[in-house]
Amino acid sequence: MAVRKEMPNCDIQSIHETNLAGLLDQPLLEVLDLQQGTLLTRDVNSIPDFLKERLREGRTHGGVIYVSGGFRQNDSRAVIRSLVTFLKAHGDDDWRCREGWL
């Protein structure tokens, strides 16, 4: 992944390269919470509601970074550049129960 080249010490991976591929949103959020993993997603319709539900129930989440609708769907290079900039500014922060935007 291109982010690894820019930030070799950053633990980042595509869900599609793991056994998490195909999980529904709620189980995925549960697993990422247990792994202290932050989700990068374009899903601004259901994920925010699931996060609110988790917090309302007293549960936590590993954090979410949303990809703005300003990025074209097929422009992964722009998303990666923005993610690298974002991680340089906020990558060392504790992302548990936080949300941010690219």
C-alpha angles and dihedrals in degrees: 000000000000093000090063090059092054095039110024093173093055113101100223131149140164115252085226089066092056140059088261093080111117097021116138116247099261097049089044091054089049093052093045090050091053090047092044088237125155119222123226108202146157090210104111093154106065107011096068091053092049090050092050090049091051092050092045088054091051094254126128134222134212094242134264133235112197123211108227120238086239089083116084111243093242098041099098092154091063091048091050093049090050092046091052090051090047093049092048088056100037108012095108093050122107103254098188108132093356132121130201141171136231 
